[in-house]
Amino acid sequence: MMINSAGLSDIGCKRMVNQDFFCIEDRLQLYIVADGMGGHRAGEVAARMVVDSVRNYFVALDGDRSHPLPNKHDKSLSRDANHLLNAVVYANRQVYQASLERPEHRGMGSTVAALLFTANTFVAANVGDSSIY
């Protein structure tokens, strides 16, 4: 499968701060878009944390997706799907923990849409209203 990737974000006309972040990681075949929750504090911080956390999860695997899964994994999902799910759960924990540590981050949150390509298919995950088409 040949993948061509590109990314672009625009603040639009309503907001003063761009809360969109994305990651194009061709080497890992990982593509992520996160959008901070508008109207909540520090959405841009949450979105950046989500992208960084999901990416860092896969960087830590160093391309070895045969890496053992945690004891609590979904047996109905493929290994790659479990890794993507674990990466999103990890990102959620990071954002939640950061929201507790600093008053200016309380209530922050982000959507996420992520694609992980495999040898013959892909795995998609999304949380919130960031869709994958």
Helices and strands as residue ranges (DSSP letters): E 20-25, E 30-36, H 43-61, H 79-101, G 103-105, E 110-117, E 122-127
